[in-house]
């Protein structure tokens, strides 16, 4: 950690831990040693060192339109990189389908990717791209030919198709389905074999020329009536997965015609499905005048956010009067002061649901009971940066590899390192529209149709300079009333094949006019063919002595920058030698 030693002669102050940005309203003279008043394109390592941000490269490019969604991962055994631009869906640069150009969410379920965008609901299994027609529910089982049976599955909002199984008695030739005035009777199976029948759509009756043999659920009739209520599903934009031991259900929200409504899928004949949304599977959260903006899973519950309030929901089973088990997801108020502004951008950081509202970045510490204290604001140090920004448009990412929470607005990305509780800011060359990670790698979709991949071995932003800058606070070295003179600094750098920095200062007396530059180049093996060689190298960190004199100051700010292309920079420590003079007059 940082420490300070003072005596009557020259003394040393050493920054050993860099603590990231602090832009709060207490002022730059109140910052801790190691905190930065301004910092761009530097990151803080897990051991609190100052490290120039790594770069990214373009891997796919399409037409000059915003990337609407990006999903990277394994689909079955196939690794895919799927993204949506201008109504077209691509995998690794190859078009696989089309969809309306709008905000889109992509999720994987049962080895297929699903696309929901407020207009359509589509899927891709790695080979075939299609509309989601919907699971055909079995509405009754063990039905007598007269139509009396046991209710089994509710109708599906996605389709007007249903089917019903009958137990033939061996003598009856007329069988009645549960709906009259059917649009069509599509298929009749007896013991799994397609059978020809006479169809009476008006009365919902089928007639066999010969009575089917006696059996249990051995006659299966499929029919269509209407088209369902597909818009209750298709009009949604966002999703969440939830179950108990496994994510067995899909929750959809964002329907502008039903702002507070969440619809959820069900098991299709006992099997989890993203294509079965019973008409009764919905929950209305709070007032109908305000929208559900985010759903995040935490342990065994769902945290459901609106713009300025939050609820939670749990899985419950109810047994009705007929001993049928009904699955419900009742909602309960959690917090009436904090919510989520950016739709679908909640993250789970080390099991803490993290949202953002007008108060800042919120972490939910406890979600068992309603309590205004369960929401903790963690963004006080960057409140000034958040102020005035359109937080409805932020894009977030949980980069678990480095314990980083990325919050992007336009070309800027504020990162909260929840591993060491530091903030740092990136200023990119492209506007961020999507962020996703897979296999410890980060992918960014831009507003001009590009997919970029961040790489810790890259030293440019898509071939352009990464301009990095760090400003300390104004240090008084614990005696603000004394005049000080800075004599010498030592900066310890990690050895890279090519590294440099420029250092200067600002004091309450003047601005440094004699900035200093450090350069250090090591032998590089980038172009070395070493298949036939073995070698050992030792590259210890190295301190550099710098004479940068500032006289008779009360407060001093250090400024460090690297604005060169293809360079790395990691600062291990800064030691400042200074001497004390008389009192400030």
C-alpha positions in Angstrom: 0.0 0.0 0.0 1.0 3.7 -0.2 3.0 5.1 2.7 4.6 8.3 3.6 7.8 9.2 5.5 8.8 12.7 6.6 11.8 14.1 8.4 13.8 17.3 8.5 15.8 16.5 5.3 14.7 15.0 1.9 12.0 12.5 2.3 10.3 9.9 0.1 6.6 9.3 -0.7 6.0 6.1 -2.6 2.9 5.0 -4.5 2.9 1.2 -4.5 -0.9 0.7 -5.0 -2.8 2.5 -7.8 -6.4 2.9 -6.7 -8.2 3.9 -9.8 -10.5 6.9 -10.5 -12.1 9.0 -7.8 -14.2 11.8 -9.4 -16.4 12.6 -6.4 -17.3 16.1 -5.3 -14.8 16.3 -2.4 -12.2 17.7 -4.8 -8.8 16.6 -6.2 -6.9 17.7 -3.0 -8.8 15.1 -1.0 -7.9 12.0 -2.9 -6.0 9.1 -1.4 -2.4 8.5 -2.4 -2.7 6.3 -5.5 -6.1 7.5 -6.6 -6.5 9.3 -9.9 -8.5 12.5 -10.6 -8.3 11.7 -14.3 -7.5 8.4 -16.0 -8.1 7.1 -19.5 -7.1 3.9 -21.2 -5.2 2.7 -18.2 -6.5 -0.3 -16.1 -5.7 -1.5 -12.6 -4.3 -5.0 -12.3 -5.4 -7.3 -9.5 -2.3 -6.3 -7.6 -3.0 -2.6 -8.0 -0.5 -1.8 -10.7 -1.1 0.8 -13.4 -1.3 -1.0 -16.8 -2.0 0.5 -20.2 -5.1 -0.9 -21.7 -4.8 -3.7 -24.3 -6.4 -3.4 -27.7 -8.9 -4.8 -30.1 -9.2 -5.8 -33.8 -12.0 -6.0 -36.3 -12.9 -9.6 -37.0 -16.1 -9.2 -39.0 -17.6 -6.3 -40.9 -21.0 -5.8 -42.6 -22.9 -2.8 -43.8 -22.7 0.5 -41.9 -25.6 -0.1 -39.5 -25.7 -0.7 -35.7 -25.0 -4.2 -34.4 -28.3 -5.2 -32.7 -27.1 -8.4 -30.9 -24.1 -10.7 -30.7 -23.8 -14.2 -29.3 -20.6 -16.2 -29.1 -20.3 -19.7 -27.8 -20.8 -23.4 -28.4 -24.0 -24.5 -30.2 -23.9 -28.2 -29.8 -20.3 -29.0 -30.8 -20.0 -26.0 -33.1 -18.4 -22.8 -32.0 -20.4 -19.8 -33.5 -20.2 -16.1 -33.5 -23.7 -14.9 -34.4 -24.7 -11.3 -34.8 -27.5 -9.2 -36.2 -27.1 -6.1 -38.4 -29.7 -4.3 -40.5 -32.2 -7.1 -40.5 -29.7 -9.8 -41.4 -28.3 -12.5 -39.1 -24.7 -13.7 -39.6 -22.5 -16.4 -38.3 -18.8 -15.6 -38.7 -19.5 -13.3 -41.7 -22.0 -15.7 -43.5 -25.6 -14.7 -43.6 -27.9 -17.3 -42.1 -31.3 -15.5 -42.0 -33.3 -12.3 -41.8 -35.2 -10.5 -39.1 -36.8 -7.1 -38.6 -34.1 -4.5 -37.8 -34.7 -3.6 -34.2 -33.3 -4.3 -30.7 -32.7 -8.0 -30.6 -32.0 -10.5 -27.8 -30.3 -13.9 -28.5 -30.3 -16.8 -26.1 -29.4 -20.5 -26.3 -31.8 -23.2 -25.3 -31.8 -26.9 -26.0 -29.0 -26.6 -28.5 -30.7 -23.9 -30.6 -30.3 -20.1 -30.7 -33.5 -18.1 -30.3 -34.0 -14.5 -31.5 -36.7 -12.2 -30.0 -37.0 -8.6 -31.2 -40.5 -7.2 -30.5 -41.7 -8.4 -34.0 -40.6 -12.0 -34.5 -39.5 -15.0 -32.7 -37.0 -17.1 -34.7 -34.4 -19.9 -34.1 -31.3 -21.4 -35.6 -30.0 -24.9 -34.7 -26.7 -24.5 -36.4 -28.1 -25.7 -39.8 -31.7 -24.5 -40.2 -33.0 -21.0 -39.6 -36.8 -20.7 -39.1 -39.7 -19.1 -37.4 -40.7 -20.5 -34.0 -44.1 -22.1 -34.9 -44.6 -23.3 -31.3 -45.1 -26.5 -29.5 -48.4 -28.2 -30.1 -50.0 -28.9 -26.7 -51.8 -32.1 -25.7 -54.9 -30.5 -24.2 -56.6 -33.7 -23.1 -55.6 -37.3 -22.4 -57.5 -40.5 -21.7 -60.5 -39.1 -23.6 -63.6 -41.2 -24.3 -65.0 -41.1 -27.9 -67.7 -38.8 -26.6 -65.0 -36.2 -25.6 -64.8 -36.6 -21.8 -61.2 -36.7 -20.7 -58.5 -35.3 -18.4 -57.1 -31.8 -18.9 -53.4 -32.1 -19.6 -51.7 -29.0 -21.1 -53.0 -25.5 -21.7 -53.1 -24.0 -25.2 -50.0 -22.3 -26.5 -50.0 -18.6 -27.3 -47.7 -19.2 -30.3 -50.1 -21.5 -32.2 -53.7 -22.4 -32.9 -52.7 -26.1 -33.1 -53.6 -28.6 -30.5 -53.9 -32.3 -30.1 -55.9 -34.7 -27.9 -55.5 -38.4 -27.2 -58.5 -40.9 -26.9 -58.8 -44.3 -25.4 -60.8 -46.3 -28.0 -63.4 -48.7 -26.7 -63.3 -51.0 -29.7 -66.8 -50.2 -30.9 -67.2 -46.4 -31.3 -66.5 -44.9 -34.7 -67.3 -41.2 -33.8 -64.8 -39.2 -31.7 -65.3 -35.6 -30.5 -62.4 -33.1 -30.0 -62.8 -30.4 -27.4 -63.3 -27.6 -29.9 -66.1 -27.0 -32.4 -65.7 -24.9 -35.5 -62.1 -26.0 -36.0 -60.1 -24.4 -38.9 -58.8 -27.8 -39.9 -58.3 -31.3 -38.6 -54.7 -32.0 -39.6 -53.8 -35.5 -38.6 -55.4 -38.6 -37.0 -53.1 -41.4 -35.7 -54.2 -44.8 -34.5 -51.4 -46.6 -32.7 -49.0 -44.1 -34.3 -50.2 -44.8 -37.9 -51.9 -42.1 -40.0 -55.5 -43.0 -40.6 -58.1 -41.6 -43.0 -61.3 -40.3 -41.4 -64.4 -38.2 -42.2 -64.1 -34.7 -40.8 -66.9 -32.6 -39.4 -65.2 -29.2 -38.5 -68.4 -27.5 -37.4 -69.0 -30.1 -34.6 -65.4 -31.1 -34.0 -66.2 -34.7 -35.0 -64.2 -37.4 -36.8 -65.7 -40.6 -38.0 -63.8 -43.8 -38.7 -65.1 -46.3 -41.3 -64.1 -49.1 -38.8 -63.9 -48.6 -35.0 -60.3 -48.5 -33.8 -59.2 -51.3 -31.6 -59.6 -50.9 -27.8 -56.6 -49.2 -26.2 -55.3 -46.5 -23.8 -54.6 -43.2 -25.5 -54.1 -45.0 -28.8 -56.0 -42.4 -30.9 -54.3 -39.1 -31.3 -56.1 -36.2 -33.2 -54.3 -33.0 -34.3 -56.3 -29.9 -35.3 -56.0 -26.1 -35.8 -58.3 -23.4 -34.6 -57.1 -19.9 -35.2 -53.5 -18.8 -35.0 -53.1 -18.4 -31.2 -52.1 -15.0 -29.7 -48.6 -14.9 -31.0 -48.1 -11.1 -30.4 -48.2 -11.8 -26.6 -44.9 -13.5 -27.1 -43.4 -11.8 -30.2 -43.9 -8.3 -28.9 -41.2 -8.8 -26.2 -37.6 -7.8 -26.6 -35.8 -9.2 -23.6 -35.3 -12.6 -21.8 -34.2 -14.3 -18.6 -33.6 -18.0 -17.9 -34.8 -19.4 -14.6 -35.6 -22.7 -12.9 -34.6 -24.3 -9.7 -31.7 -26.7 -10.2 -31.6 -25.9 -13.9 -32.8 -23.1 -16.2 -35.9 -24.8 -17.4 -38.0 -21.8 -18.3 -37.7 -18.7 -20.4 -39.1 -15.4 -19.1 -39.8 -12.7 -21.7 -40.5 -9.0 -21.1 -40.4 -5.6 -22.8 -43.8 -5.7 -24.5 -44.7 -2.1 -25.1 -48.4 -3.0 -25.2 -48.2 -4.7 -21.8 -45.4 -2.9 -20.0 -45.5 -4.6 -16.7 -46.2 -8.1 -18.0 -43.8 -11.0 -17.9 -44.6 -14.2 -19.8 -42.9 -17.5 -19.2 -42.5 -20.8 -20.9 -43.5 -24.2 -19.6 -42.5 -27.8 -19.8 -43.7 -29.4 -23.1 -44.9 -32.9 -22.1 -42.4 -32.8 -19.3 -39.5 -31.5 -21.4 -38.2 -27.9 -21.0 -39.1 -25.8 -24.1 -38.6 -22.3 -25.3 -41.5 -22.8 -27.7 -44.4 -23.3 -25.3 -46.0 -20.3 -23.7 -49.4 -21.2 -22.1 -51.9 -18.4 -22.1 -52.0 -18.6 -18.3 -48.2 -18.3 -17.8 -47.8 -14.6 -17.1 -47.3 -12.3 -14.1 -48.1 -8.6 -13.9 -45.5 -6.7 -11.9 -46.6 -3.5 -10.1 -48.4 -0.8 -12.0 -49.4 -1.3 -15.6 -48.1 2.3 -16.3 -44.4 1.4 -15.7 -42.3 -1.1 -17.6 -40.3 -4.1 -16.4 -36.8 -3.2 -17.4 -34.7 -6.1 -16.2 -34.9 -9.6 -14.8 -31.8 -11.2 -13.1 -31.5 -14.5 -11.3 -30.0 -14.6 -7.8 -29.8 -18.0 -6.2 -33.3 -19.4 -6.1 -35.2 -16.2 -6.9 -35.7 -13.6 -9.7 -35.0 -10.0 -9.1 -37.4 -8.0 -11.3 -36.6 -4.3 -11.9 -38.7 -1.4 -13.1 -37.2 2.1 -13.6 -37.5 3.1 -9.9 -38.6 0.1 -8.0 -37.7 -3.6 -7.6 -39.6 -6.8 -6.9 -38.6 -10.4 -6.4 -40.2 -13.6 -7.5 -39.9 -17.3 -6.5 -40.9 -20.7 -7.8 -44.0 -22.0 -6.0 -46.2 -25.0 -6.4 -49.9 -24.9 -5.8 -52.2 -28.0 -5.7 -55.7 -27.2 -6.9 -59.0 -28.9 -5.9 -58.4 -31.6 -8.6 -55.0 -32.4 -7.1 -53.3 -30.8 -10.1 -49.9 -29.2 -9.4 -49.8 -25.7 -10.7 -46.4 -23.8 -11.0 -46.6 -20.1 -10.2 -44.1 -17.3 -9.8 -45.7 -14.8 -7.5 -44.0 -11.4 -7.1 -43.3 -9.4 -3.9 -42.1 -5.8 -3.4 -38.4 -5.5 -2.6 -37.4 -1.8 -2.8 -39.5 1.2 -3.7 -36.6 3.6 -4.3 -34.2 1.9 -6.7 -34.6 0.1 -10.0 -33.0 -0.3 -13.4 -33.0 2.2 -16.3 -31.2 0.2 -19.0 -33.4 -2.6 -20.3 -31.9 -6.0 -20.1 -28.6 -4.9 -18.8 -28.6 -6.2 -15.2 -25.5 -8.3 -14.2 -24.7 -10.7 -11.5 -21.3 -9.9 -10.0 -20.1 -12.4 -7.5 -23.7 -13.3 -6.8 -24.8 -9.7 -6.3 -27.4 -8.4 -8.7 -26.1 -5.1 -10.1 -28.3 -2.5 -11.8 -28.1 1.1 -12.6 -30.7 3.9 -12.0 -30.7 7.7 -11.3 -28.8 7.1 -8.1 -25.9 5.3 -9.8 -24.7 1.7 -9.9 -26.7 -0.4 -7.4 -25.7 -3.7 -5.8 -28.4 -5.8 -4.2 -26.9 -7.1 -0.9 -29.9 -8.9 0.4 -33.1 -9.9 -1.4 -34.9 -12.0 1.2 -37.1 -9.2 2.6 -38.3 -5.8 1.7 -35.8 -3.3 3.1 -34.6 0.0 1.8 -31.1 -0.8 3.0 -30.7 -3.8 0.8 -29.6 -1.6 -2.1 -26.0 -0.3 -1.9 -24.8 2.5 -4.2 -21.2 1.6 -5.3 -20.6 4.4 -7.8 -19.9 7.4 -5.6 -16.4 7.7 -6.9 -17.6 8.2 -10.5 -20.8 10.1 -9.8 -19.5 13.1 -11.7 -19.0 10.9 -14.8 -22.4 9.4 -14.6 -24.1 12.8 -14.1 -25.9 13.9 -17.2 -25.5 10.7 -19.2 -28.4 8.8 -20.7 -28.3 5.8 -18.5 -31.2 4.2 -20.4 -28.7 3.5 -23.2 -25.9 1.8 -21.3 -24.5 -1.5 -22.4 -23.0 -3.8 -19.7 -20.8 -6.8 -19.4 -19.6 -9.0 -16.6 -16.1 -10.0 -17.6 -15.5 -12.7 -15.0 -12.0 -13.5 -16.1 -10.7 -10.2 -14.6 -13.6 -9.5 -12.3 -14.6 -6.5 -14.3 -18.0 -4.9 -14.7 -18.0 -3.0 -18.1 -20.5 -0.1 -18.5 -20.4 1.4 -22.0 -22.0 4.7 -23.2 -21.1 5.7 -26.7 -17.3 5.4 -27.1 -16.6 5.4 -23.4 -16.5 2.3 -21.1 -16.3 2.8 -17.4 -15.0 -0.4 -15.7 -15.6 -1.3 -12.1 -13.1 -3.9 -11.0 -15.0 -5.7 -8.3 -12.0 -7.8 -7.5 -10.1 -4.9 -6.1 -12.8 -2.2 -5.9 -11.3 0.2 -8.5 -12.8 2.2 -11.4 -11.1 3.1 -14.7 -12.2 4.6 -17.9 -11.6 3.5 -21.5 -12.0 5.9 -24.4 -12.5 3.8 -27.5 -12.5 4.7 -31.2 -15.9 3.1 -31.8 -19.4 3.4 -30.3 -20.3 0.4 -28.4 -23.7 -1.3 -29.2 -23.1 -4.8 -27.8 -20.7 -6.5 -25.4 -20.4 -10.2 -24.8 -17.7 -12.6 -23.6 -16.8 -16.2 -24.3 -13.9 -18.3 -23.3 -12.2 -15.4 -21.5 -12.5 -13.2 -24.6 -14.5 -10.0 -25.1 -16.4 -9.2 -28.2 -17.8 -5.7 -29.1 -20.5 -4.8 -31.6 -20.2 -1.3 -33.0 -22.7 1.3 -34.3 -21.2 0.8 -37.8 -21.7 -2.9 -38.3 -18.4 -4.3 -37.0 -17.6 -7.1 -34.6 -14.4 -6.3 -32.6 -12.4 -8.7 -30.5 -10.3 -7.5 -27.5 -7.0 -9.3 -27.2 -4.5 -8.8 -24.3 -1.6 -9.2 -26.8 -2.8 -6.3 -28.9 -1.5 -2.7 -28.5 -3.8 -0.7 -30.7 -7.5 0.0 -31.1 -8.1 -1.5 -34.5 -4.7 -0.3 -35.7 -4.9 3.1 -34.1 -3.0 4.6 -31.1 -4.2 3.8 -27.6 -3.7 7.2 -25.9 -3.3 6.6 -22.2 -3.2 9.2 -19.5 -3.1 9.3 -15.7 -3.5 12.3 -13.4 -2.9 12.0 -9.7 -4.8 14.0 -7.1 -3.2 17.2 -5.8 -0.9 16.0 -3.0 0.0 18.1 0.0 2.1 15.3 1.5 0.2 15.7 4.7 1.4 19.3 5.4 -0.5 21.6 3.2 0.8 24.7 5.0 4.4 23.9 4.1 6.2 24.8 0.9 7.8 21.8 -0.7 10.3 21.2 -3.5 10.3 18.0 -5.5 13.8 17.0 -6.4 13.7 13.5 -8.0 11.4 10.7 -8.9 11.9 7.1 -9.4 9.4 5.1 -11.5 9.5 1.4 -11.6 8.3 -0.2 -14.8 7.6 -3.7 -15.9 9.9 -4.7 -18.8 8.1 -4.9 -22.1 9.8 -5.3 -25.5 8.9 -1.6 -26.1 7.7 0.8 -23.4 7.8 4.5 -22.6 6.1 7.2 -20.7 6.0 11.0 -20.5 5.8 12.6 -17.0 5.0 16.1 -16.0 3.4 18.0 -13.1 1.1 20.8 -12.2 1.3 22.6 -8.9 -0.4 25.5 -7.2 2.6 27.6 -8.3 3.1 26.6 -11.9 2.8 24.0 -14.7 5.8 21.9 -15.4 7.6 23.1 -18.5 10.3 20.4 -18.5 8.4 17.2 -19.0 10.5 14.1 -19.0 10.3 10.9 -21.1 11.4 7.4 -20.3 12.0 4.8 -23.0 12.9 1.2 -22.5 13.3 -1.3 -25.3 14.0 -5.0 -24.8 15.0 -7.6 -27.3 11.9 -8.9 -29.1 11.4 -12.5 -30.3 8.4 -11.5 -32.5 10.3 -12.2 -35.7 12.8 -14.8 -34.3 12.7 -18.3 -35.5 13.7 -20.3 -32.4 12.6 -23.8 -33.2 16.2 -25.0 -32.9 17.1 -22.9 -29.8 16.5 -22.9 -26.1 17.0 -19.9 -23.9 16.3 -18.5 -20.5 15.8 -14.8 -19.9 15.3 -12.8 -16.8 13.6 -9.4 -17.1 13.1 -7.9 -13.6 11.2 -4.7 -13.0 13.4 -1.7 -13.4 13.4 1.7 -11.6 14.1 4.8 -13.6 15.5 8.0 -12.0 13.9 11.2 -13.2 14.9 14.8 -12.4 11.7 16.7 -12.5 11.9 19.8 -10.2 8.9 21.6 -8.8 9.6 24.5 -6.4 7.8 26.0 -3.5 4.5 24.3 -4.0 1.8 23.4 -1.5 0.0 21.0 -3.8 1.4 18.9 -6.5 -0.2 16.8 -9.3 1.7 14.3 -11.4 0.7 13.6 -15.0 1.8 10.4 -16.8 1.0 9.5 -20.4 1.7 7.1 -23.2 0.5 8.2 -26.6 2.6 6.0 -28.8 1.5 3.2 -31.0 2.3 -0.5 -30.4 3.6 0.1 -26.9 2.8 -1.5 -23.5 3.3 0.2 -20.2 2.9 -1.2 -16.7 3.9 1.0 -13.7 4.8 -0.8 -10.6 5.5 2.2 -8.3 6.3 5.9 -8.2 8.7 7.3 -5.5 8.8 11.0 -5.0 11.7 12.7 -3.2 10.9 16.1 -1.8 12.2 18.6 0.7 10.2 20.8 3.0 10.7 24.6 3.3 9.0 27.3 5.3 5.3 27.9 5.8 3.1 29.1 2.9 2.5 32.8 3.1 
